[in-house]
Amino acid sequence: MLPIHKLLSRIQWDREFGRSAFVIGYYDRVLDRIIRVPFSEIIMEPGEGHALQVMDYDGVYHSIPLHRIREVRKDGEVIWQRE
């Protein structure tokens, strides 16, 4: 399986591949469930290879470690997943 950081980099930088609608699903420990966020709403800071930034419903950004990402969907289909 492709490491998540490589898949996220490909989505971000490969223009042809990145044209699709991607959704990232991460595990929220407080809510104890998977939260799905469109890739277009995620902020990936340059040089930050271990986390991404996601805005919650209150407009507050949270740092999500890459190990909490559980799935990636491309045009509605799961293309990457882990337990």
mmCIF file of the N, C-alpha and C atoms, coordinates in Angstrom:
data_MODEL
# 
_entry.id   MODEL 
# 
loop_
_atom_site.group_PDB 
_atom_site.id 
_atom_site.type_symbol 
_atom_site.label_atom_id 
_atom_site.label_alt_id 
_atom_site.label_comp_id 
_atom_site.label_asym_id 
_atom_site.label_entity_id 
_atom_site.label_seq_id 
_atom_site.pdbx_PDB_ins_code 
_atom_site.Cartn_x 
_atom_site.Cartn_y 
_atom_site.Cartn_z 
_atom_site.occupancy 
_atom_site.B_iso_or_equiv 
_atom_site.pdbx_formal_charge 
_atom_site.auth_seq_id 
_atom_site.auth_comp_id 
_atom_site.auth_asym_id 
_atom_site.auth_atom_id 
_atom_site.pdbx_PDB_model_num 
ATOM 1   N N  . MET A 1 1  ? 0.853   -1.172 0.000   1.00 0.00 ? 1  MET A N  1 
ATOM 2   C CA . MET A 1 1  ? 0.000   0.000  0.000   1.00 0.00 ? 1  MET A CA 1 
ATOM 3   C C  . MET A 1 1  ? 0.905   1.243  0.000   1.00 0.00 ? 1  MET A C  1 
ATOM 4   N N  . LEU A 1 2  ? 0.516   2.216  -0.782  1.00 0.00 ? 2  LEU A N  1 
ATOM 5   C CA . LEU A 1 2  ? 1.241   3.480  -0.875  1.00 0.00 ? 2  LEU A CA 1 
ATOM 6   C C  . LEU A 1 2  ? 1.141   4.241  0.445   1.00 0.00 ? 2  LEU A C  1 
ATOM 7   N N  . PRO A 1 3  ? 2.263   4.744  0.979   1.00 0.00 ? 3  PRO A N  1 
ATOM 8   C CA . PRO A 1 3  ? 2.189   5.528  2.216   1.00 0.00 ? 3  PRO A CA 1 
ATOM 9   C C  . PRO A 1 3  ? 1.301   6.763  2.021   1.00 0.00 ? 3  PRO A C  1 
ATOM 10  N N  . ILE A 1 4  ? 0.577   7.144  3.060   1.00 0.00 ? 4  ILE A N  1 
ATOM 11  C CA . ILE A 1 4  ? -0.394  8.230  2.955   1.00 0.00 ? 4  ILE A CA 1 
ATOM 12  C C  . ILE A 1 4  ? 0.264   9.542  2.545   1.00 0.00 ? 4  ILE A C  1 
ATOM 13  N N  . HIS A 1 5  ? 1.458   9.828  3.035   1.00 0.00 ? 5  HIS A N  1 
ATOM 14  C CA . HIS A 1 5  ? 2.096   11.093 2.668   1.00 0.00 ? 5  HIS A CA 1 
ATOM 15  C C  . HIS A 1 5  ? 2.404   11.154 1.171   1.00 0.00 ? 5  HIS A C  1 
ATOM 16  N N  . LYS A 1 6  ? 2.704   10.018 0.563   1.00 0.00 ? 6  LYS A N  1 
ATOM 17  C CA . LYS A 1 6  ? 2.966   9.990  -0.880  1.00 0.00 ? 6  LYS A CA 1 
ATOM 18  C C  . LYS A 1 6  ? 1.675   10.163 -1.674  1.00 0.00 ? 6  LYS A C  1 
ATOM 19  N N  . LEU A 1 7  ? 0.595   9.549  -1.203  1.00 0.00 ? 7  LEU A N  1 
ATOM 20  C CA . LEU A 1 7  ? -0.690  9.711  -1.881  1.00 0.00 ? 7  LEU A CA 1 
ATOM 21  C C  . LEU A 1 7  ? -1.166  11.156 -1.798  1.00 0.00 ? 7  LEU A C  1 
ATOM 22  N N  . LEU A 1 8  ? -1.051  11.774 -0.630  1.00 0.00 ? 8  LEU A N  1 
ATOM 23  C CA . LEU A 1 8  ? -1.458  13.173 -0.480  1.00 0.00 ? 8  LEU A CA 1 
ATOM 24  C C  . LEU A 1 8  ? -0.621  14.085 -1.370  1.00 0.00 ? 8  LEU A C  1 
ATOM 25  N N  . SER A 1 9  ? 0.657   13.800 -1.471  1.00 0.00 ? 9  SER A N  1 
ATOM 26  C CA . SER A 1 9  ? 1.536   14.588 -2.342  1.00 0.00 ? 9  SER A CA 1 
ATOM 27  C C  . SER A 1 9  ? 1.118   14.437 -3.804  1.00 0.00 ? 9  SER A C  1 
ATOM 28  N N  . ARG A 1 10 ? 0.777   13.232 -4.204  1.00 0.00 ? 10 ARG A N  1 
ATOM 29  C CA . ARG A 1 10 ? 0.342   13.013 -5.592  1.00 0.00 ? 10 ARG A CA 1 
ATOM 30  C C  . ARG A 1 10 ? -0.955  13.758 -5.880  1.00 0.00 ? 10 ARG A C  1 
ATOM 31  N N  . ILE A 1 11 ? -1.898  13.715 -4.948  1.00 0.00 ? 11 ILE A N  1 
ATOM 32  C CA . ILE A 1 11 ? -3.155  14.445 -5.134  1.00 0.00 ? 11 ILE A CA 1 
ATOM 33  C C  . ILE A 1 11 ? -2.866  15.935 -5.290  1.00 0.00 ? 11 ILE A C  1 
ATOM 34  N N  . GLN A 1 12 ? -1.962  16.430 -4.477  1.00 0.00 ? 12 GLN A N  1 
ATOM 35  C CA . GLN A 1 12 ? -1.651  17.860 -4.474  1.00 0.00 ? 12 GLN A CA 1 
ATOM 36  C C  . GLN A 1 12 ? -0.871  18.302 -5.716  1.00 0.00 ? 12 GLN A C  1 
ATOM 37  N N  . TRP A 1 13 ? 0.065   17.488 -6.205  1.00 0.00 ? 13 TRP A N  1 
ATOM 38  C CA . TRP A 1 13 ? 0.984   17.958 -7.234  1.00 0.00 ? 13 TRP A CA 1 
ATOM 39  C C  . TRP A 1 13 ? 0.796   17.343 -8.615  1.00 0.00 ? 13 TRP A C  1 
ATOM 40  N N  . ASP A 1 14 ? 0.133   16.200 -8.734  1.00 0.00 ? 14 ASP A N  1 
ATOM 41  C CA . ASP A 1 14 ? -0.095  15.570 -10.044 1.00 0.00 ? 14 ASP A CA 1 
ATOM 42  C C  . ASP A 1 14 ? -1.389  16.139 -10.622 1.00 0.00 ? 14 ASP A C  1 
ATOM 43  N N  . ARG A 1 15 ? -1.256  17.056 -11.560 1.00 0.00 ? 15 ARG A N  1 
ATOM 44  C CA . ARG A 1 15 ? -2.433  17.772 -12.091 1.00 0.00 ? 15 ARG A CA 1 
ATOM 45  C C  . ARG A 1 15 ? -3.493  16.849 -12.673 1.00 0.00 ? 15 ARG A C  1 
ATOM 46  N N  . GLU A 1 16 ? -3.082  15.861 -13.418 1.00 0.00 ? 16 GLU A N  1 
ATOM 47  C CA . GLU A 1 16 ? -4.053  14.945 -14.040 1.00 0.00 ? 16 GLU A CA 1 
ATOM 48  C C  . GLU A 1 16 ? -4.777  14.120 -12.976 1.00 0.00 ? 16 GLU A C  1 
ATOM 49  N N  . PHE A 1 17 ? -4.029  13.512 -12.083 1.00 0.00 ? 17 PHE A N  1 
ATOM 50  C CA . PHE A 1 17 ? -4.605  12.685 -11.022 1.00 0.00 ? 17 PHE A CA 1 
ATOM 51  C C  . PHE A 1 17 ? -5.434  13.532 -10.058 1.00 0.00 ? 17 PHE A C  1 
ATOM 52  N N  . GLY A 1 18 ? -4.965  14.718 -9.748  1.00 0.00 ? 18 GLY A N  1 
ATOM 53  C CA . GLY A 1 18 ? -5.608  15.577 -8.772  1.00 0.00 ? 18 GLY A CA 1 
ATOM 54  C C  . GLY A 1 18 ? -6.874  16.274 -9.229  1.00 0.00 ? 18 GLY A C  1 
ATOM 55  N N  . ARG A 1 19 ? -7.263  16.081 -10.474 1.00 0.00 ? 19 ARG A N  1 
ATOM 56  C CA . ARG A 1 19 ? -8.491  16.707 -10.989 1.00 0.00 ? 19 ARG A CA 1 
ATOM 57  C C  . ARG A 1 19 ? -9.755  16.102 -10.392 1.00 0.00 ? 19 ARG A C  1 
ATOM 58  N N  . SER A 1 20 ? -9.658  14.925 -9.880  1.00 0.00 ? 20 SER A N  1 
ATOM 59  C CA . SER A 1 20 ? -10.829 14.231 -9.329  1.00 0.00 ? 20 SER A CA 1 
ATOM 60  C C  . SER A 1 20 ? -11.265 14.864 -8.012  1.00 0.00 ? 20 SER A C  1 
ATOM 61  N N  . ALA A 1 21 ? -12.440 14.453 -7.549  1.00 0.00 ? 21 ALA A N  1 
ATOM 62  C CA . ALA A 1 21 ? -12.958 14.922 -6.254  1.00 0.00 ? 21 ALA A CA 1 
ATOM 63  C C  . ALA A 1 21 ? -12.471 13.954 -5.183  1.00 0.00 ? 21 ALA A C  1 
ATOM 64  N N  . PHE A 1 22 ? -11.564 14.423 -4.320  1.00 0.00 ? 22 PHE A N  1 
ATOM 65  C CA . PHE A 1 22 ? -11.006 13.595 -3.256  1.00 0.00 ? 22 PHE A CA 1 
ATOM 66  C C  . PHE A 1 22 ? -11.613 13.984 -1.916  1.00 0.00 ? 22 PHE A C  1 
ATOM 67  N N  . VAL A 1 23 ? -11.806 12.976 -1.076  1.00 0.00 ? 23 VAL A N  1 
ATOM 68  C CA . VAL A 1 23 ? -12.296 13.174 0.286   1.00 0.00 ? 23 VAL A CA 1 
ATOM 69  C C  . VAL A 1 23 ? -11.373 12.380 1.204   1.00 0.00 ? 23 VAL A C  1 
ATOM 70  N N  . ILE A 1 24 ? -10.929 13.035 2.268   1.00 0.00 ? 24 ILE A N  1 
ATOM 71  C CA . ILE A 1 24 ? -10.058 12.405 3.253   1.00 0.00 ? 24 ILE A CA 1 
ATOM 72  C C  . ILE A 1 24 ? -10.894 12.073 4.488   1.00 0.00 ? 24 ILE A C  1 
ATOM 73  N N  . GLY A 1 25 ? -10.805 10.847 4.964   1.00 0.00 ? 25 GLY A N  1 
ATOM 74  C CA . GLY A 1 25 ? -11.510 10.434 6.184   1.00 0.00 ? 25 GLY A CA 1 
ATOM 75  C C  . GLY A 1 25 ? -10.509 10.207 7.295   1.00 0.00 ? 25 GLY A C  1 
ATOM 76  N N  . TYR A 1 26 ? -10.659 10.933 8.387   1.00 0.00 ? 26 TYR A N  1 
ATOM 77  C CA . TYR A 1 26 ? -9.749  10.765 9.520   1.00 0.00 ? 26 TYR A CA 1 
ATOM 78  C C  . TYR A 1 26 ? -10.541 10.422 10.778  1.00 0.00 ? 26 TYR A C  1 
ATOM 79  N N  . TYR A 1 27 ? -9.857  9.762  11.701  1.00 0.00 ? 27 TYR A N  1 
ATOM 80  C CA . TYR A 1 27 ? -10.491 9.358  12.952  1.00 0.00 ? 27 TYR A CA 1 
ATOM 81  C C  . TYR A 1 27 ? -10.444 10.512 13.945  1.00 0.00 ? 27 TYR A C  1 
ATOM 82  N N  . ASP A 1 28 ? -11.612 10.900 14.436  1.00 0.00 ? 28 ASP A N  1 
ATOM 83  C CA . ASP A 1 28 ? -11.721 11.932 15.468  1.00 0.00 ? 28 ASP A CA 1 
ATOM 84  C C  . ASP A 1 28 ? -11.862 11.220 16.807  1.00 0.00 ? 28 ASP A C  1 
ATOM 85  N N  . ARG A 1 29 ? -10.869 11.398 17.667  1.00 0.00 ? 29 ARG A N  1 
ATOM 86  C CA . ARG A 1 29 ? -10.862 10.705 18.965  1.00 0.00 ? 29 ARG A CA 1 
ATOM 87  C C  . ARG A 1 29 ? -11.960 11.189 19.891  1.00 0.00 ? 29 ARG A C  1 
ATOM 88  N N  . VAL A 1 30 ? -12.301 12.465 19.838  1.00 0.00 ? 30 VAL A N  1 
ATOM 89  C CA . VAL A 1 30 ? -13.332 13.007 20.724  1.00 0.00 ? 30 VAL A CA 1 
ATOM 90  C C  . VAL A 1 30 ? -14.704 12.488 20.333  1.00 0.00 ? 30 VAL A C  1 
ATOM 91  N N  . LEU A 1 31 ? -15.014 12.540 19.047  1.00 0.00 ? 31 LEU A N  1 
ATOM 92  C CA . LEU A 1 31 ? -16.315 12.079 18.565  1.00 0.00 ? 31 LEU A CA 1 
ATOM 93  C C  . LEU A 1 31 ? -16.363 10.564 18.376  1.00 0.00 ? 31 LEU A C  1 
ATOM 94  N N  . ASP A 1 32 ? -15.184 9.916  18.382  1.00 0.00 ? 32 ASP A N  1 
ATOM 95  C CA . ASP A 1 32 ? -15.062 8.471  18.196  1.00 0.00 ? 32 ASP A CA 1 
ATOM 96  C C  . ASP A 1 32 ? -15.713 8.007  16.894  1.00 0.00 ? 32 ASP A C  1 
ATOM 97  N N  . ARG A 1 33 ? -15.370 8.725  15.802  1.00 0.00 ? 33 ARG A N  1 
ATOM 98  C CA . ARG A 1 33 ? -15.895 8.345  14.489  1.00 0.00 ? 33 ARG A CA 1 
ATOM 99  C C  . ARG A 1 33 ? -15.005 8.931  13.398  1.00 0.00 ? 33 ARG A C  1 
ATOM 100 N N  . ILE A 1 34 ? -15.247 8.489  12.184  1.00 0.00 ? 34 ILE A N  1 
ATOM 101 C CA . ILE A 1 34 ? -14.513 8.980  11.022  1.00 0.00 ? 34 ILE A CA 1 
ATOM 102 C C  . ILE A 1 34 ? -15.177 10.268 10.536  1.00 0.00 ? 34 ILE A C  1 
ATOM 103 N N  . ILE A 1 35 ? -14.364 11.294 10.334  1.00 0.00 ? 35 ILE A N  1 
ATOM 104 C CA . ILE A 1 35 ? -14.818 12.571 9.795   1.00 0.00 ? 35 ILE A CA 1 
ATOM 105 C C  . ILE A 1 35 ? -14.295 12.652 8.370   1.00 0.00 ? 35 ILE A C  1 
ATOM 106 N N  . ARG A 1 36 ? -15.159 12.963 7.433   1.00 0.00 ? 36 ARG A N  1 
ATOM 107 C CA . ARG A 1 36 ? -14.764 13.071 6.026   1.00 0.00 ? 36 ARG A CA 1 
ATOM 108 C C  . ARG A 1 36 ? -14.735 14.538 5.613   1.00 0.00 ? 36 ARG A C  1 
ATOM 109 N N  . VAL A 1 37 ? -13.620 14.923 4.987   1.00 0.00 ? 37 VAL A N  1 
ATOM 110 C CA . VAL A 1 37 ? -13.395 16.311 4.598   1.00 0.00 ? 37 VAL A CA 1 
ATOM 111 C C  . VAL A 1 37 ? -12.942 16.342 3.145   1.00 0.00 ? 37 VAL A C  1 
ATOM 112 N N  . PRO A 1 38 ? -13.552 17.186 2.301   1.00 0.00 ? 38 PRO A N  1 
ATOM 113 C CA . PRO A 1 38 ? -13.057 17.325 0.931   1.00 0.00 ? 38 PRO A CA 1 
ATOM 114 C C  . PRO A 1 38 ? -11.596 17.780 0.933   1.00 0.00 ? 38 PRO A C  1 
ATOM 115 N N  . PHE A 1 39 ? -10.809 17.204 0.065   1.00 0.00 ? 39 PHE A N  1 
ATOM 116 C CA . PHE A 1 39 ? -9.392  17.545 0.006   1.00 0.00 ? 39 PHE A CA 1 
ATOM 117 C C  . PHE A 1 39 ? -9.193  19.039 -0.230  1.00 0.00 ? 39 PHE A C  1 
ATOM 118 N N  . SER A 1 40 ? -10.105 19.652 -0.960  1.00 0.00 ? 40 SER A N  1 
ATOM 119 C CA . SER A 1 40 ? -9.996  21.081 -1.256  1.00 0.00 ? 40 SER A CA 1 
ATOM 120 C C  . SER A 1 40 ? -10.084 21.952 0.006   1.00 0.00 ? 40 SER A C  1 
ATOM 121 N N  . GLU A 1 41 ? -10.579 21.409 1.113   1.00 0.00 ? 41 GLU A N  1 
ATOM 122 C CA . GLU A 1 41 ? -10.705 22.154 2.362   1.00 0.00 ? 41 GLU A CA 1 
ATOM 123 C C  . GLU A 1 41 ? -9.556  21.886 3.338   1.00 0.00 ? 41 GLU A C  1 
ATOM 124 N N  . ILE A 1 42 ? -8.606  21.075 2.936   1.00 0.00 ? 42 ILE A N  1 
ATOM 125 C CA . ILE A 1 42 ? -7.476  20.719 3.782   1.00 0.00 ? 42 ILE A CA 1 
ATOM 126 C C  . ILE A 1 42 ? -6.302  21.632 3.459   1.00 0.00 ? 42 ILE A C  1 
ATOM 127 N N  . ILE A 1 43 ? -5.580  22.021 4.499   1.00 0.00 ? 43 ILE A N  1 
ATOM 128 C CA . ILE A 1 43 ? -4.373  22.824 4.310   1.00 0.00 ? 43 ILE A CA 1 
ATOM 129 C C  . ILE A 1 43 ? -3.176  21.950 4.647   1.00 0.00 ? 43 ILE A C  1 
ATOM 130 N N  . MET A 1 44 ? -2.248  21.876 3.694   1.00 0.00 ? 44 MET A N  1 
ATOM 131 C CA . MET A 1 44 ? -1.010  21.145 3.916   1.00 0.00 ? 44 MET A CA 1 
ATOM 132 C C  . MET A 1 44 ? 0.119   22.168 3.929   1.00 0.00 ? 44 MET A C  1 
ATOM 133 N N  . GLU A 1 45 ? 0.664   22.409 5.103   1.00 0.00 ? 45 GLU A N  1 
ATOM 134 C CA . GLU A 1 45 ? 1.728   23.391 5.265   1.00 0.00 ? 45 GLU A CA 1 
ATOM 135 C C  . GLU A 1 45 ? 3.013   22.875 4.620   1.00 0.00 ? 45 GLU A C  1 
ATOM 136 N N  . PRO A 1 46 ? 3.723   23.726 3.861   1.00 0.00 ? 46 PRO A N  1 
ATOM 137 C CA . PRO A 1 46 ? 5.006   23.312 3.294   1.00 0.00 ? 46 PRO A CA 1 
ATOM 138 C C  . PRO A 1 46 ? 5.981   22.912 4.398   1.00 0.00 ? 46 PRO A C  1 
ATOM 139 N N  . GLY A 1 47 ? 6.652   21.804 4.194   1.00 0.00 ? 47 GLY A N  1 
ATOM 140 C CA . GLY A 1 47 ? 7.615   21.333 5.173   1.00 0.00 ? 47 GLY A CA 1 
ATOM 141 C C  . GLY A 1 47 ? 7.017   20.544 6.324   1.00 0.00 ? 47 GLY A C  1 
ATOM 142 N N  . GLU A 1 48 ? 5.699   20.495 6.416   1.00 0.00 ? 48 GLU A N  1 
ATOM 143 C CA . GLU A 1 48 ? 5.025   19.735 7.482   1.00 0.00 ? 48 GLU A CA 1 
ATOM 144 C C  . GLU A 1 48 ? 4.608   18.392 6.897   1.00 0.00 ? 48 GLU A C  1 
ATOM 145 N N  . GLY A 1 49 ? 5.405   17.372 7.156   1.00 0.00 ? 49 GLY A N  1 
ATOM 146 C CA . GLY A 1 49 ? 5.134   16.070 6.573   1.00 0.00 ? 49 GLY A CA 1 
ATOM 147 C C  . GLY A 1 49 ? 4.403   15.106 7.471   1.00 0.00 ? 49 GLY A C  1 
ATOM 148 N N  . HIS A 1 50 ? 3.999   15.550 8.661   1.00 0.00 ? 50 HIS A N  1 
ATOM 149 C CA . HIS A 1 50 ? 3.389   14.630 9.615   1.00 0.00 ? 50 HIS A CA 1 
ATOM 150 C C  . HIS A 1 50 ? 1.958   14.961 9.978   1.00 0.00 ? 50 HIS A C  1 
ATOM 151 N N  . ALA A 1 51 ? 1.434   16.078 9.466   1.00 0.00 ? 51 ALA A N  1 
ATOM 152 C CA . ALA A 1 51 ? 0.074   16.483 9.826   1.00 0.00 ? 51 ALA A CA 1 
ATOM 153 C C  . ALA A 1 51 ? -0.505  17.382 8.740   1.00 0.00 ? 51 ALA A C  1 
ATOM 154 N N  . LEU A 1 52 ? -1.821  17.530 8.774   1.00 0.00 ? 52 LEU A N  1 
ATOM 155 C CA . LEU A 1 52 ? -2.501  18.468 7.899   1.00 0.00 ? 52 LEU A CA 1 
ATOM 156 C C  . LEU A 1 52 ? -3.468  19.278 8.751   1.00 0.00 ? 52 LEU A C  1 
ATOM 157 N N  . GLN A 1 53 ? -3.932  20.381 8.217   1.00 0.00 ? 53 GLN A N  1 
ATOM 158 C CA . GLN A 1 53 ? -4.812  21.281 8.954   1.00 0.00 ? 53 GLN A CA 1 
ATOM 159 C C  . GLN A 1 53 ? -6.235  21.161 8.404   1.00 0.00 ? 53 GLN A C  1 
ATOM 160 N N  . VAL A 1 54 ? -7.204  21.055 9.316   1.00 0.00 ? 54 VAL A N  1 
ATOM 161 C CA . VAL A 1 54 ? -8.610  20.925 8.956   1.00 0.00 ? 54 VAL A CA 1 
ATOM 162 C C  . VAL A 1 54 ? -9.411  21.914 9.805   1.00 0.00 ? 54 VAL A C  1 
ATOM 163 N N  . MET A 1 55 ? -10.353 22.612 9.166   1.00 0.00 ? 55 MET A N  1 
ATOM 164 C CA . MET A 1 55 ? -11.209 23.540 9.900   1.00 0.00 ? 55 MET A CA 1 
ATOM 165 C C  . MET A 1 55 ? -12.459 22.803 10.384  1.00 0.00 ? 55 MET A C  1 
ATOM 166 N N  . ASP A 1 56 ? -12.826 23.026 11.652  1.00 0.00 ? 56 ASP A N  1 
ATOM 167 C CA . ASP A 1 56 ? -14.030 22.397 12.187  1.00 0.00 ? 56 ASP A CA 1 
ATOM 168 C C  . ASP A 1 56 ? -15.257 23.271 11.900  1.00 0.00 ? 56 ASP A C  1 
ATOM 169 N N  . TYR A 1 57 ? -16.413 22.856 12.406  1.00 0.00 ? 57 TYR A N  1 
ATOM 170 C CA . TYR A 1 57 ? -17.668 23.568 12.153  1.00 0.00 ? 57 TYR A CA 1 
ATOM 171 C C  . TYR A 1 57 ? -17.693 24.969 12.746  1.00 0.00 ? 57 TYR A C  1 
ATOM 172 N N  . ASP A 1 58 ? -16.833 25.223 13.744  1.00 0.00 ? 58 ASP A N  1 
ATOM 173 C CA . ASP A 1 58 ? -16.781 26.534 14.394  1.00 0.00 ? 58 ASP A CA 1 
ATOM 174 C C  . ASP A 1 58 ? -15.753 27.462 13.756  1.00 0.00 ? 58 ASP A C  1 
ATOM 175 N N  . GLY A 1 59 ? -15.097 27.001 12.681  1.00 0.00 ? 59 GLY A N  1 
ATOM 176 C CA . GLY A 1 59 ? -14.099 27.819 12.007  1.00 0.00 ? 59 GLY A CA 1 
ATOM 177 C C  . GLY A 1 59 ? -12.724 27.771 12.641  1.00 0.00 ? 59 GLY A C  1 
ATOM 178 N N  . VAL A 1 60 ? -12.487 26.790 13.505  1.00 0.00 ? 60 VAL A N  1 
ATOM 179 C CA . VAL A 1 60 ? -11.202 26.638 14.179  1.00 0.00 ? 60 VAL A CA 1 
ATOM 180 C C  . VAL A 1 60 ? -10.392 25.555 13.461  1.00 0.00 ? 60 VAL A C  1 
ATOM 181 N N  . TYR A 1 61 ? -9.116  25.856 13.170  1.00 0.00 ? 61 TYR A N  1 
ATOM 182 C CA . TYR A 1 61 ? -8.250  24.871 12.526  1.00 0.00 ? 61 TYR A CA 1 
ATOM 183 C C  . TYR A 1 61 ? -7.661  23.915 13.550  1.00 0.00 ? 61 TYR A C  1 
ATOM 184 N N  . HIS A 1 62 ? -7.577  22.643 13.146  1.00 0.00 ? 62 HIS A N  1 
ATOM 185 C CA . HIS A 1 62 ? -6.995  21.603 13.981  1.00 0.00 ? 62 HIS A CA 1 
ATOM 186 C C  . HIS A 1 62 ? -5.941  20.867 13.175  1.00 0.00 ? 62 HIS A C  1 
ATOM 187 N N  . SER A 1 63 ? -4.881  20.500 13.836  1.00 0.00 ? 63 SER A N  1 
ATOM 188 C CA . SER A 1 63 ? -3.823  19.720 13.220  1.00 0.00 ? 63 SER A CA 1 
ATOM 189 C C  . SER A 1 63 ? -4.183  18.240 13.340  1.00 0.00 ? 63 SER A C  1 
ATOM 190 N N  . ILE A 1 64 ? -4.229  17.557 12.212  1.00 0.00 ? 64 ILE A N  1 
ATOM 191 C CA . ILE A 1 64 ? -4.572  16.138 12.185  1.00 0.00 ? 64 ILE A CA 1 
ATOM 192 C C  . ILE A 1 64 ? -3.321  15.351 11.793  1.00 0.00 ? 64 ILE A C  1 
ATOM 193 N N  . PRO A 1 65 ? -2.785  14.536 12.688  1.00 0.00 ? 65 PRO A N  1 
ATOM 194 C CA . PRO A 1 65 ? -1.616  13.721 12.332  1.00 0.00 ? 65 PRO A CA 1 
ATOM 195 C C  . PRO A 1 65 ? -1.976  12.742 11.212  1.00 0.00 ? 65 PRO A C  1 
ATOM 196 N N  . LEU A 1 66 ? -1.034  12.507 10.326  1.00 0.00 ? 66 LEU A N  1 
ATOM 197 C CA . LEU A 1 66 ? -1.309  11.629 9.187   1.00 0.00 ? 66 LEU A CA 1 
ATOM 198 C C  . LEU A 1 66 ? -1.669  10.215 9.622   1.00 0.00 ? 66 LEU A C  1 
ATOM 199 N N  . HIS A 1 67 ? -1.205  9.758  10.779  1.00 0.00 ? 67 HIS A N  1 
ATOM 200 C CA . HIS A 1 67 ? -1.537  8.399  11.207  1.00 0.00 ? 67 HIS A CA 1 
ATOM 201 C C  . HIS A 1 67 ? -3.012  8.246  11.576  1.00 0.00 ? 67 HIS A C  1 
ATOM 202 N N  . ARG A 1 68 ? -3.739  9.368  11.706  1.00 0.00 ? 68 ARG A N  1 
ATOM 203 C CA . ARG A 1 68 ? -5.172  9.278  12.000  1.00 0.00 ? 68 ARG A CA 1 
ATOM 204 C C  . ARG A 1 68 ? -6.025  9.247  10.738  1.00 0.00 ? 68 ARG A C  1 
ATOM 205 N N  . ILE A 1 69 ? -5.411  9.400  9.576   1.00 0.00 ? 69 ILE A N  1 
ATOM 206 C CA . ILE A 1 69 ? -6.169  9.270  8.326   1.00 0.00 ? 69 ILE A CA 1 
ATOM 207 C C  . ILE A 1 69 ? -6.501  7.797  8.126   1.00 0.00 ? 69 ILE A C  1 
ATOM 208 N N  . ARG A 1 70 ? -7.771  7.512  7.892   1.00 0.00 ? 70 ARG A N  1 
ATOM 209 C CA . ARG A 1 70 ? -8.233  6.133  7.754   1.00 0.00 ? 70 ARG A CA 1 
ATOM 210 C C  . ARG A 1 70 ? -8.637  5.765  6.327   1.00 0.00 ? 70 ARG A C  1 
ATOM 211 N N  . GLU A 1 71 ? -8.988  6.776  5.517   1.00 0.00 ? 71 GLU A N  1 
ATOM 212 C CA . GLU A 1 71 ? -9.386  6.456  4.143   1.00 0.00 ? 71 GLU A CA 1 
ATOM 213 C C  . GLU A 1 71 ? -9.230  7.673  3.245   1.00 0.00 ? 71 GLU A C  1 
ATOM 214 N N  . VAL A 1 72 ? -9.091  7.377  1.955   1.00 0.00 ? 72 VAL A N  1 
ATOM 215 C CA . VAL A 1 72 ? -9.093  8.410  0.926   1.00 0.00 ? 72 VAL A CA 1 
ATOM 216 C C  . VAL A 1 72 ? -10.047 7.931  -0.162  1.00 0.00 ? 72 VAL A C  1 
ATOM 217 N N  . ARG A 1 73 ? -10.959 8.815  -0.537  1.00 0.00 ? 73 ARG A N  1 
ATOM 218 C CA . ARG A 1 73 ? -11.924 8.501  -1.595  1.00 0.00 ? 73 ARG A CA 1 
ATOM 219 C C  . ARG A 1 73 ? -11.651 9.379  -2.807  1.00 0.00 ? 73 ARG A C  1 
ATOM 220 N N  . LYS A 1 74 ? -11.753 8.775  -3.967  1.00 0.00 ? 74 LYS A N  1 
ATOM 221 C CA . LYS A 1 74 ? -11.597 9.487  -5.237  1.00 0.00 ? 74 LYS A CA 1 
ATOM 222 C C  . LYS A 1 74 ? -12.893 9.305  -6.006  1.00 0.00 ? 74 LYS A C  1 
ATOM 223 N N  . ASP A 1 75 ? -13.576 10.407 -6.256  1.00 0.00 ? 75 ASP A N  1 
ATOM 224 C CA . ASP A 1 75 ? -14.869 10.364 -6.951  1.00 0.00 ? 75 ASP A CA 1 
ATOM 225 C C  . ASP A 1 75 ? -15.826 9.370  -6.305  1.00 0.00 ? 75 ASP A C  1 
ATOM 226 N N  . GLY A 1 76 ? -15.817 9.321  -4.972  1.00 0.00 ? 76 GLY A N  1 
ATOM 227 C CA . GLY A 1 76 ? -16.743 8.477  -4.225  1.00 0.00 ? 76 GLY A CA 1 
ATOM 228 C C  . GLY A 1 76 ? -16.260 7.072  -3.941  1.00 0.00 ? 76 GLY A C  1 
ATOM 229 N N  . GLU A 1 77 ? -15.180 6.623  -4.580  1.00 0.00 ? 77 GLU A N  1 
ATOM 230 C CA . GLU A 1 77 ? -14.652 5.275  -4.380  1.00 0.00 ? 77 GLU A CA 1 
ATOM 231 C C  . GLU A 1 77 ? -13.467 5.297  -3.441  1.00 0.00 ? 77 GLU A C  1 
ATOM 232 N N  . VAL A 1 78 ? -13.417 4.352  -2.526  1.00 0.00 ? 78 VAL A N  1 
ATOM 233 C CA . VAL A 1 78 ? -12.278 4.242  -1.621  1.00 0.00 ? 78 VAL A CA 1 
ATOM 234 C C  . VAL A 1 78 ? -11.072 3.744  -2.422  1.00 0.00 ? 78 VAL A C  1 
ATOM 235 N N  . ILE A 1 79 ? -9.993  4.557  -2.419  1.00 0.00 ? 79 ILE A N  1 
ATOM 236 C CA . ILE A 1 79 ? -8.776  4.156  -3.129  1.00 0.00 ? 79 ILE A CA 1 
ATOM 237 C C  . ILE A 1 79 ? -7.634  3.839  -2.158  1.00 0.00 ? 79 ILE A C  1 
ATOM 238 N N  . TRP A 1 80 ? -7.810  4.204  -0.891  1.00 0.00 ? 80 TRP A N  1 
ATOM 239 C CA . TRP A 1 80 ? -6.799  3.962  0.134   1.00 0.00 ? 80 TRP A CA 1 
ATOM 240 C C  . TRP A 1 80 ? -7.524  3.805  1.451   1.00 0.00 ? 80 TRP A C  1 
ATOM 241 N N  . GLN A 1 81 ? -7.121  2.797  2.239   1.00 0.00 ? 81 GLN A N  1 
ATOM 242 C CA . GLN A 1 81 ? -7.811  2.574  3.512   1.00 0.00 ? 81 GLN A CA 1 
ATOM 243 C C  . GLN A 1 81 ? -6.912  1.812  4.465   1.00 0.00 ? 81 GLN A C  1 
ATOM 244 N N  . ARG A 1 82 ? -7.069  2.102  5.761   1.00 0.00 ? 82 ARG A N  1 
ATOM 245 C CA . ARG A 1 82 ? -6.398  1.339  6.805   1.00 0.00 ? 82 ARG A CA 1 
ATOM 246 C C  . ARG A 1 82 ? -7.316  1.266  8.021   1.00 0.00 ? 82 ARG A C  1 
ATOM 247 N N  . GLU A 1 83 ? -7.069  0.268  8.855   1.00 0.00 ? 83 GLU A N  1 
ATOM 248 C CA . GLU A 1 83 ? -7.874  0.079  10.078  1.00 0.00 ? 83 GLU A CA 1 
ATOM 249 C C  . GLU A 1 83 ? -7.584  1.174  11.073  1.00 0.00 ? 83 GLU A C  1 
# 
